[in-house]
Structures are given as structure tokens and as C-alpha cells.
Amino acid sequence: MVKYIMNYIALLVIPVCCFSWTFAKYHQHHQEKDKELKYLLEPPVYAEVTARCGQTVILPCMMKIKPAHYKVKWTKIEPLSLGVQNIVLMTNGHADKKYGLLGPRASLLRAHSLDVSLRLTDLELEDDGSYQCELINGIEDENVIVTLRIEGIVFPYQSHHGRYRFTFFEAKDACAEQDATLATYKQLYRAWTEGLDWCNAGWLNDGTVHYPILYPRPACGESLLPGIRSYGARHRTREQFDAFCFTSTTKGPLNFMEAERACRKEDASLARVGQVYSSWKFEALDRCDGGWLQDGSVRFPIINPRKRCGGITEPGVRSFGFPSKSSRLYGAYCYRATPTLLTSHKSV
């Protein structure tokens, strides 16, 4: 008999965190240019955009006037990968061409005829950095820079074998295993300003080694002022340190659209009511958390009634009815057919 998988999801991992069309937390600053831009609006509407993993954001770029013949090229310029600027998308106003790993998630907003803003979907940790919107008009070209900051947290991490056991590449893999990436210097600096104080040196994503100190003490350069202590660039395969990892994992309930998307990330779909009943009956699925189902209802299956589950005295599948899909937040029950029953994720 085919068994049912009912995974309860509540922003458990990076791919299923908040989904929204967002322009949240913009911070405007002026870019220094040698000359005034003729075609592009400068400064951009927002020079820095902050968002979370999994969201969709708009990196703004507007033309003041449209040349007769032109191209616009969006490039991810920081952090650089081996000194290579990564082209994301190019357009001549009629057709677009996408490039690289970011290309499939990139498109132009085109809210009006002068709008060449870049839309990025399903944000990932690696998307953090600076992006250049470049207008090319014959031999003339001009550009504006927009920074995308993935909101998250930096944490120190060391091998279970002890202190200073990671080469650069081992540190990178260790962070990945924690649903994180090696932090950038900017991310570490921001974490320091927010209170991170750590005496062990760790790798950053550019191959340099640092550690943040708020309270100097004998083992951590007592005679030095607070700050980011640097060992500079180190040999990536011969030298070993700890790691500073960056993650944007968030936890919390979802609206209906977020629940649908969370299940798709698990190669599944929101469960139907009958599938929940089948898992309750044949697989003894027992959850105290209300979760979205495909029909827009919110239910939870109980095998062992207990007080904290609404005071229900009998086993069964309980319903919260059909709440507002946009404003009410719950977990999600996802369905996949498989010969193996997986353990349900717990609600946060």
C-alpha cells in the first residue's frame, strides 16, 4: 500500500522562509560619479535593498530618457568570484537574455517604458552583494549600483574535533551543512556592531581570517582596541582555523501562498483533506499544530488527545475552518506518495 507523507513545515529551512513581493527596509545613499548621468536616474530610487532568503525583491533602475538604440546589462559585481563579474541579464528593449546561475530567477520589472529594474525571485544566501545596472548607448555607457543585503545572522562555528581544524574549503562545506555560507567581511562587521564578541579566528568567504572583539582580554589582545582583528589572507589548503557562517533561516508560520510554496520546495504539494485523514488513520499521524491544506482549510490530526491541543477528548482530524489565506498564519501539511514514511517536522 502506498503510504502518505505529511510533513509539517513552518519555515524550517532557508528555502521555505518568507515569500512576499517586497521593497522592505531600503536605505538610500549617494554614489560618487565623475559626471552627471544623462540617461539613468541617479541616485537609484533605493541604493540598498534588504530582504530575506526566499523572498522576491526589486533592484531599482530607471531611465530619465530612452535612447533610440541601447542595451541594459545587469551584473553582479560584489562579492566577485575569482575576479569575474557575473552577468545576470541583458536586454535591448525588445528581447532579454539571461546568464549564469542567477539568470533563471531574474527578469525585468518593466512597470513602465523607462523602468529597467531587476526582479530576483527565490532569494538565496549567495545573492547578497552589489549589482550594477549599466546602460550602453553606442560608445557611451553609464551605470548605477544597487546593493542587495540578505538579512540574517553570523555565527562562529568550529569542528567537532576541536578548535582550528578547518581549511578554507572545509570551513565552506561545514557552513553549508548548517544551511549557511561563509560570511563576508561586511556581514561579520555588522554582527560585531550588533554584539558579536569571539576570540577564535575564523575564515570568511574571501579567504581571509578574522575575529571580532568587543571586550579586549588577555587571551584576545588585551592591549588592542575593540574591533575586527585580522590575520589577512591565509593559505586555503595548508592553514586551519574556525569558520564564521552566515544564515538567513527564519522560523514562523505561513500564509496560504507561503504554505503552497513551502511544499513545492519539498517536491510535494499541499495535502488534500482525504490524505490527512488517511495518514491519521493508517500512519497514526499525530500533530497538535494547525496546517494549511489544498482546499484552503486549516486542520490538525490527533491520535493522543491532550490539553494543549484545544482540550479535545477524542482522536480525530480537527478543523479551524477556512481562515483568510493572506492574513492568517499556520503551518503546512505537504503530501508525497512514497513507500517510506518520513518523520513529520515539528512546529516551531
VOPAGU-2260 file (C-alpha; in pm, 1 decimal, decimal comma):
REM VOPAGU-2260
SITE   aa  ch    i         X         Y         Z
SITE  MET   A    0       0,0       0,0       0,0
SITE  VAL   A    1     126,3     343,6     -86,3
SITE  LYS   A    2     184,1     542,0     228,4
SITE  TYR   A    3     137,1     911,3     275,9
SITE  ILE   A    4     395,1    1161,7     387,5
SITE  MET   A    5     267,3    1452,1     591,0
SITE  ASN   A    6     548,4    1698,5     653,6
SITE  TYR   A    7     457,8    1986,3     883,4
SITE  ILE   A    8     653,8    2289,2     768,0
SITE  ALA   A    9     696,6    2618,5     949,7
SITE  LEU   A   10     986,0    2799,0     785,9
SITE  LEU   A   11    1217,9    2516,7     881,2
SITE  VAL   A   12    1499,0    2584,3     636,4
SITE  ILE   A   13    1624,4    2863,1     415,4
SITE  PRO   A   14    1425,2    2770,4     101,4
SITE  VAL   A   15    1089,2    2798,6     276,9
SITE  CYS   A   16    1128,9    3126,3     461,3
SITE  CYS   A   17     906,2    3422,6     399,7
SITE  PHE   A   18     768,4    3476,5      48,8
SITE  SER   A   19     646,8    3818,6     -48,2
SITE  TRP   A   20     689,0    4085,1    -309,4
SITE  THR   A   21     890,7    4328,7    -106,7
SITE  PHE   A   22    1066,9    4658,8    -111,0
SITE  ALA   A   23    1136,2    4632,9     262,3
SITE  LYS   A   24    1394,1    4835,5     453,2
SITE  TYR   A   25    1550,5    5046,2     186,6
SITE  HIS   A   26    1835,0    5274,3     276,7
SITE  GLN   A   27    1928,3    5543,1      29,4
SITE  HIS   A   28    2279,9    5673,5     -15,2
SITE  HIS   A   29    2454,5    5874,6    -284,7
SITE  GLN   A   30    2705,8    5728,1    -523,2
SITE  GLU   A   31    3003,0    5930,3    -628,1
SITE  LYS   A   32    3033,9    5976,9   -1003,7
SITE  ASP   A   33    3279,3    6168,7   -1216,0
SITE  LYS   A   34    2998,1    6311,8   -1425,3
SITE  GLU   A   35    2625,8    6357,9   -1413,7
SITE  LEU   A   36    2432,1    6072,8   -1570,1
SITE  LYS   A   37    2243,2    6156,4   -1887,0
SITE  TYR   A   38    2017,2    5855,8   -1925,4
SITE  LEU   A   39    1991,7    5681,5   -1588,7
SITE  LEU   A   40    1829,9    5820,6   -1277,3
SITE  GLU   A   41    2092,1    5878,4   -1010,6
SITE  PRO   A   42    2093,9    5805,6    -727,2
SITE  PRO   A   43    1876,0    5499,8    -784,2
SITE  VAL   A   44    1538,6    5503,7    -612,4
SITE  TYR   A   45    1688,1    5290,7    -336,4
SITE  ALA   A   46    2062,0    5232,9    -320,5
SITE  GLU   A   47    2031,5    4940,0     -77,6
SITE  VAL   A   48    1761,7    4676,4     -60,4
SITE  THR   A   49    1726,2    4442,8     237,1
SITE  ALA   A   50    1531,6    4117,9     215,0
SITE  ARG   A   51    1523,6    3765,0     347,5
SITE  CYS   A   52    1600,5    3434,5     190,2
SITE  GLY   A   53    1316,9    3304,0     -26,9
SITE  GLN   A   54    1164,5    3645,7     -95,2
SITE  THR   A   55    1126,7    3827,8    -425,5
SITE  VAL   A   56    1288,2    4171,2    -449,0
SITE  ILE   A   57    1318,5    4453,5    -697,0
SITE  LEU   A   58    1656,0    4618,8    -757,3
SITE  PRO   A   59    1554,6    4959,2    -895,1
SITE  CYS   A   60    1698,5    5116,4   -1209,7
SITE  MET   A   61    1515,9    5390,6   -1402,1
SITE  MET   A   62    1594,8    5575,8   -1722,2
SITE  LYS   A   63    1539,5    5951,2   -1739,2
SITE  ILE   A   64    1520,0    5938,6   -2117,1
SITE  LYS   A   65    1529,3    5642,9   -2354,9
SITE  PRO   A   66    1796,6    5639,1   -2629,0
SITE  ALA   A   67    1691,6    5529,0   -2976,7
SITE  HIS   A   68    1920,2    5225,9   -2959,5
SITE  TYR   A   69    2055,0    5093,8   -2632,9
SITE  LYS   A   70    2131,2    4790,4   -2420,4
SITE  VAL   A   71    2095,1    4745,3   -2047,3
SITE  LYS   A   72    2318,2    4496,6   -1867,2
SITE  TRP   A   73    2266,3    4381,9   -1509,2
SITE  THR   A   74    2579,1    4240,2   -1346,9
SITE  LYS   A   75    2652,1    4105,0   -1000,7
SITE  ILE   A   76    2977,5    4278,9    -917,7
SITE  GLU   A   77    3032,0    4200,8    -548,8
SITE  PRO   A   78    3139,9    3979,0    -397,3
SITE  LEU   A   79    3348,2    3886,1    -700,2
SITE  SER   A   80    3415,4    3524,0    -783,7
SITE  LEU   A   81    3779,8    3491,3    -887,3
SITE  GLY   A   82    3767,1    3849,2   -1014,0
SITE  VAL   A   83    3489,0    3771,6   -1263,5
SITE  GLN   A   84    3185,5    3994,7   -1291,6
SITE  ASN   A   85    2877,3    3777,2   -1328,5
SITE  ILE   A   86    2631,8    3896,7   -1593,0
SITE  VAL   A   87    2274,9    3830,0   -1482,1
SITE  LEU   A   88    2061,4    3970,7   -1765,5
SITE  MET   A   89    2092,2    4181,2   -2081,1
SITE  THR   A   90    1819,6    4350,0   -2283,1
SITE  ASN   A   91    1797,3    4566,8   -2595,1
SITE  GLY   A   92    1449,8    4681,9   -2502,5
SITE  HIS   A   93    1284,9    4416,1   -2717,5
SITE  ALA   A   94    1437,3    4086,8   -2606,3
SITE  ASP   A   95    1607,7    3973,7   -2287,0
SITE  LYS   A   96    1888,2    3723,2   -2241,8
SITE  LYS   A   97    1966,2    3562,3   -1907,5
SITE  TYR   A   98    2300,7    3432,5   -1787,7
SITE  GLY   A   99    2453,1    3212,7   -1520,2
SITE  LEU   A  100    2302,1    3073,6   -1204,0
SITE  LEU   A  101    2100,5    3387,0   -1131,0
SITE  GLY   A  102    1950,1    3410,5   -1479,1
SITE  PRO   A  103    1659,7    3167,0   -1430,1
SITE  ARG   A  104    1543,4    3369,0   -1128,3
SITE  ALA   A  105    1588,5    3709,4   -1292,1
SITE  SER   A  106    1356,2    3925,3   -1502,9
SITE  LEU   A  107    1290,1    4292,9   -1568,4
SITE  LEU   A  108    1006,4    4458,3   -1380,1
SITE  ARG   A  109     904,2    4689,9   -1668,7
SITE  ALA   A  110     646,4    4879,6   -1463,8
SITE  HIS   A  111     660,8    5146,9   -1737,3
SITE  SER   A  112     861,3    5225,0   -2050,5
SITE  LEU   A  113    1154,5    5377,7   -1857,7
SITE  ASP   A  114    1176,5    5102,4   -1597,2
SITE  VAL   A  115    1463,2    4851,5   -1627,7
SITE  SER   A  116    1457,2    4737,9   -1263,3
SITE  LEU   A  117    1572,7    4382,9   -1193,7
SITE  ARG   A  118    1338,0    4135,8   -1027,5
SITE  LEU   A  119    1500,6    3844,4    -840,6
SITE  THR   A  120    1289,2    3559,0    -707,0
SITE  ASP   A  121    1355,5    3285,5    -450,2
SITE  LEU   A  122    1645,7    3473,2    -292,0
SITE  GLU   A  123    1938,4    3265,0    -172,1
SITE  LEU   A  124    2222,7    3343,4      67,0
SITE  GLU   A  125    2468,8    3374,1    -221,2
SITE  ASP   A  126    2260,4    3653,1    -379,2
SITE  ASP   A  127    2390,6    3900,0    -119,3
SITE  GLY   A  128    2613,8    4162,7    -282,1
SITE  SER   A  129    2622,3    4461,5    -516,0
SITE  TYR   A  130    2460,7    4475,0    -857,7
SITE  GLN   A  131    2534,1    4712,2   -1145,6
SITE  CYS   A  132    2270,6    4841,8   -1385,9
SITE  GLU   A  133    2463,1    4956,0   -1695,2
SITE  LEU   A  134    2311,8    5137,8   -1991,2
SITE  ILE   A  135    2513,1    5105,1   -2313,2
SITE  ASN   A  136    2438,1    5354,2   -2591,2
SITE  GLY   A  137    2688,3    5313,2   -2873,3
SITE  ILE   A  138    3026,4    5410,5   -2731,8
SITE  GLU   A  139    2862,7    5574,0   -2431,0
SITE  ASP   A  140    2782,7    5385,1   -2115,3
SITE  GLU   A  141    2680,7    5475,1   -1762,9
SITE  ASN   A  142    2576,6    5278,7   -1457,5
SITE  VAL   A  143    2428,2    5284,3   -1110,4
SITE  ILE   A  144    2499,3    5042,6    -826,6
SITE  VAL   A  145    2235,0    4880,2    -605,2
SITE  THR   A  146    2327,4    4666,9    -304,1
SITE  LEU   A  147    2118,3    4367,3    -206,6
SITE  ARG   A  148    2160,8    4269,9     156,7
SITE  ILE   A  149    2024,5    3934,5     267,2
SITE  GLU   A  150    1902,0    3977,9     621,8
SITE  GLY   A  151    2043,8    3713,8     852,5
SITE  ILE   A  152    2284,2    3632,3    1132,0
SITE  VAL   A  153    2655,2    3546,2    1162,9
SITE  PHE   A  154    2760,1    3267,4    1397,2
SITE  PRO   A  155    3104,1    3120,9    1479,0
SITE  TYR   A  156    3144,8    2751,5    1404,2
SITE  GLN   A  157    3420,5    2504,1    1477,5
SITE  SER   A  158    3485,9    2138,7    1404,2
SITE  HIS   A  159    3361,5    1876,8    1649,5
SITE  HIS   A  160    3727,1    1767,9    1659,1
SITE  GLY   A  161    3821,1    2095,5    1828,0
SITE  ARG   A  162    3950,0    2446,7    1765,5
SITE  TYR   A  163    4117,5    2544,4    1436,6
SITE  ARG   A  164    4054,2    2229,2    1233,3
SITE  PHE   A  165    3908,3    2372,9     908,8
SITE  THR   A  166    4092,6    2455,8     589,2
SITE  PHE   A  167    3912,6    2721,6     387,1
SITE  PHE   A  168    3726,6    2463,8     177,8
SITE  GLU   A  169    3637,9    2253,3     481,8
SITE  ALA   A  170    3501,2    2566,7     651,6
SITE  LYS   A  171    3291,1    2638,8     343,7
SITE  ASP   A  172    3149,1    2285,3     346,8
SITE  ALA   A  173    3088,6    2298,4     722,9
SITE  CYS   A  174    2878,8    2614,4     688,7
SITE  ALA   A  175    2683,0    2460,4     400,6
SITE  GLU   A  176    2596,1    2164,8     622,5
SITE  GLN   A  177    2440,4    2416,5     863,9
SITE  ASP   A  178    2226,6    2575,9     587,6
SITE  ALA   A  179    2468,2    2867,8     581,3
SITE  THR   A  180    2753,9    3018,5     383,3
SITE  LEU   A  181    3089,0    3160,2     488,6
SITE  ALA   A  182    3023,0    3517,2     599,4
SITE  THR   A  183    3151,9    3823,4     416,6
SITE  TYR   A  184    3359,3    4086,8     594,3
SITE  LYS   A  185    3061,1    4326,3     582,9
SITE  GLN   A  186    2838,8    4065,2     745,5
SITE  LEU   A  187    3095,7    3998,9    1019,3
SITE  TYR   A  188    3141,1    4371,7    1077,5
SITE  ARG   A  189    2766,1    4421,1    1107,0
SITE  ALA   A  190    2745,9    4129,6    1352,1
SITE  TRP   A  191    3025,2    4289,0    1558,9
SITE  THR   A  192    2833,3    4617,2    1579,5
SITE  GLU   A  193    2532,5    4414,3    1698,9
SITE  GLY   A  194    2729,6    4247,3    1979,9
SITE  LEU   A  195    2929,9    3954,4    1840,5
SITE  ASP   A  196    3242,3    3903,5    2054,4
SITE  TRP   A  197    3451,9    3596,6    1973,2
SITE  CYS   A  198    3817,2    3524,8    2045,9
SITE  ASN   A  199    3874,9    3244,3    1793,7
SITE  ALA   A  200    3984,0    3336,8    1440,8
SITE  GLY   A  201    3766,5    3211,3    1154,1
SITE  TRP   A  202    3756,1    3200,1     776,1
SITE  LEU   A  203    3547,8    3444,4     572,8
SITE  ASN   A  204    3426,9    3388,3     216,6
SITE  ASP   A  205    3717,5    3575,4      54,7
SITE  GLY   A  206    3982,0    3351,4     212,8
SITE  THR   A  207    4078,5    3598,4     484,1
SITE  VAL   A  208    4075,0    3519,9     856,8
SITE  HIS   A  209    3935,2    3749,7    1127,6
SITE  TYR   A  210    3775,6    3759,6    1470,5
SITE  PRO   A  211    3551,9    4025,8    1632,6
SITE  ILE   A  212    3632,3    4163,2    1977,9
SITE  LEU   A  213    3415,0    4396,0    2185,8
SITE  TYR   A  214    3587,8    4336,5    2520,5
SITE  PRO   A  215    3968,1    4300,4    2494,9
SITE  ARG   A  216    4110,0    4049,4    2741,9
SITE  PRO   A  217    4444,0    3874,9    2799,4
SITE  ALA   A  218    4381,5    3590,3    2554,9
SITE  CYS   A  219    4244,1    3826,2    2290,3
SITE  GLY   A  220    4492,1    4110,5    2253,2
SITE  GLU   A  221    4418,9    4296,3    2575,7
SITE  SER   A  222    4633,8    4594,0    2472,6
SITE  LEU   A  223    4440,4    4642,4    2147,2
SITE  LEU   A  224    4122,3    4840,4    2098,0
SITE  PRO   A  225    3790,5    4666,0    2028,1
SITE  GLY   A  226    3734,0    4585,1    1663,1
SITE  ILE   A  227    3771,0    4323,4    1391,2
SITE  ARG   A  228    4112,9    4162,8    1433,1
SITE  SER   A  229    4261,4    4041,7    1104,6
SITE  TYR   A  230    4507,5    3771,8    1008,2
SITE  GLY   A  231    4472,6    3875,6     645,1
SITE  ALA   A  232    4461,4    3628,4     357,6
SITE  ARG   A  233    4575,6    3281,4     458,2
SITE  HIS   A  234    4669,9    2968,9     264,4
SITE  ARG   A  235    4341,5    2797,5     182,9
SITE  THR   A  236    4460,2    2436,9     199,8
SITE  ARG   A  237    4757,1    2440,7     437,7
SITE  GLU   A  238    4631,0    2657,4     724,4
SITE  GLN   A  239    4341,2    2579,6     955,7
SITE  PHE   A  240    4101,9    2799,1    1151,7
SITE  ASP   A  241    3739,3    2804,4    1263,5
SITE  ALA   A  242    3460,7    2949,9    1045,9
SITE  PHE   A  243    3220,5    3241,0    1058,8
SITE  CYS   A  244    2896,9    3128,7     895,9
SITE  PHE   A  245    2603,2    3338,5     776,8
SITE  THR   A  246    2244,7    3216,4     759,4
SITE  SER   A  247    1908,6    3370,7     681,6
SITE  THR   A  248    1698,6    3089,7     825,4
SITE  THR   A  249    1382,1    3216,5     989,1
SITE  LYS   A  250    1110,0    3037,7    1179,6
SITE  GLY   A  251     745,5    3115,0    1190,0
SITE  PRO   A  252     403,5    3035,3    1045,0
SITE  LEU   A  253     295,8    3084,2     683,7
SITE  ASN   A  254       3,7    3224,7     491,1
SITE  PHE   A  255    -162,8    3004,4     228,4
SITE  MET   A  256      64,4    3113,3     -59,8
SITE  GLU   A  257     376,4    3059,1     150,3
SITE  ALA   A  258     249,1    2715,7     251,1
SITE  GLU   A  259     198,8    2615,2    -114,1
SITE  ARG   A  260     547,4    2732,2    -197,4
SITE  ALA   A  261     698,5    2557,0     104,7
SITE  CYS   A  262     554,4    2224,6      -9,9
SITE  ARG   A  263     684,9    2273,8    -364,1
SITE  LYS   A  264    1030,7    2324,1    -217,2
SITE  GLU   A  265     991,2    1978,3     -65,6
SITE  ASP   A  266     892,9    1832,0    -407,0
SITE  ALA   A  267     542,0    1791,4    -271,4
SITE  SER   A  268     206,4    1969,4    -273,1
SITE  LEU   A  269     -36,3    2083,4      -7,7
SITE  ALA   A  270    -224,2    1777,6     114,4
SITE  ARG   A  271    -589,5    1718,3      41,8
SITE  VAL   A  272    -832,7    1661,6     327,8
SITE  GLY   A  273    -862,9    1292,3     244,9
SITE  GLN   A  274    -486,5    1249,8     250,2
SITE  VAL   A  275    -469,2    1392,2     603,2
SITE  TYR   A  276    -744,1    1155,7     714,3
SITE  SER   A  277    -562,0     862,3     551,0
SITE  SER   A  278    -234,6     947,5     722,3
SITE  TRP   A  279    -417,0     990,4    1053,2
SITE  LYS   A  280    -593,9     656,0    1015,1
SITE  PHE   A  281    -324,5     437,1     859,9
SITE  GLU   A  282       1,8     605,5     964,3
SITE  ALA   A  283    -108,0     730,8    1307,8
SITE  LEU   A  284     -20,1    1090,7    1218,7
SITE  ASP   A  285     -49,4    1290,0    1540,0
SITE  ARG   A  286      11,3    1665,4    1530,4
SITE  CYS   A  287    -111,5    1940,8    1754,1
SITE  ASP   A  288     -38,6    2215,4    1500,3
SITE  GLY   A  289    -291,5    2356,9    1259,3
SITE  GLY   A  290    -169,8    2342,0     899,4
SITE  TRP   A  291    -296,5    2459,1     561,0
SITE  LEU   A  292    -449,8    2206,4     322,5
SITE  GLN   A  293    -502,0    2231,5     -52,9
SITE  ASP   A  294    -868,3    2340,3     -22,7
SITE  GLY   A  295    -771,8    2640,3     192,3
SITE  SER   A  296    -883,1    2482,9     518,9
SITE  VAL   A  297    -666,1    2450,4     829,6
SITE  ARG   A  298    -672,9    2120,3    1019,3
SITE  PHE   A  299    -469,3    1900,7    1251,7
SITE  PRO   A  300    -478,5    1523,9    1318,6
SITE  ILE   A  301    -480,2    1396,6    1676,8
SITE  ILE   A  302    -419,4    1037,3    1787,4
SITE  ASN   A  303    -348,7    1107,4    2154,8
SITE  PRO   A  304    -569,8    1391,5    2282,8
SITE  ARG   A  305    -404,8    1628,0    2533,4
SITE  LYS   A  306    -488,9    1955,5    2699,4
SITE  ARG   A  307    -262,7    2176,9    2494,6
SITE  CYS   A  308    -434,0    2059,3    2175,3
SITE  GLY   A  309    -754,4    2250,9    2230,5
SITE  GLY   A  310    -890,0    2027,5    2503,7
SITE  ILE   A  311   -1018,2    1774,9    2250,0
SITE  THR   A  312   -1103,5    1449,6    2428,3
SITE  GLU   A  313   -1137,3    1220,3    2127,9
SITE  PRO   A  314    -892,6    1129,6    1847,8
SITE  GLY   A  315    -969,2    1273,7    1506,8
SITE  VAL   A  316    -887,9    1536,8    1244,9
SITE  ARG   A  317    -985,0    1877,1    1381,0
SITE  SER   A  318   -1066,8    2179,2    1167,5
SITE  PHE   A  319   -1005,8    2552,1    1208,6
SITE  GLY   A  320   -1234,9    2617,7     914,5
SITE  PHE   A  321   -1130,9    2834,4     617,4
SITE  PRO   A  322    -930,2    3130,3     750,5
SITE  SER   A  323    -816,0    3426,4     538,8
SITE  LYS   A  324    -548,5    3294,6     303,5
SITE  SER   A  325    -347,5    3616,5     313,0
SITE  SER   A  326    -366,7    3731,7     673,7
SITE  ARG   A  327    -385,7    3413,0     882,8
SITE  LEU   A  328     -66,9    3218,3     955,6
SITE  TYR   A  329     -30,5    2845,2    1018,1
SITE  GLY   A  330     193,6    2554,1     929,9
SITE  ALA   A  331     155,9    2337,2     620,2
SITE  TYR   A  332      73,3    1971,2     562,1
SITE  CYS   A  333     250,2    1850,6     248,3
SITE  TYR   A  334     185,0    1533,4      51,2
SITE  ARG   A  335     409,8    1294,7    -139,4
SITE  ALA   A  336     344,2     929,9    -227,5
SITE  THR   A  337     635,9     703,8    -131,0
SITE  PRO   A  338     696,4     354,8       2,3
SITE  THR   A  339     874,5     505,5     302,7
SITE  LEU   A  340     710,6     713,1     573,9
SITE  LEU   A  341     920,0    1012,0     676,1
SITE  THR   A  342     914,9    1172,4    1017,5
SITE  SER   A  343     699,6    1481,9    1037,8
SITE  HIS   A  344     873,2    1811,5    1107,8
SITE  LYS   A  345     776,9    1965,3    1436,5
SITE  SER   A  346     608,4    2301,0    1459,3
SITE  VAL   A  347     822,2    2586,2    1579,2
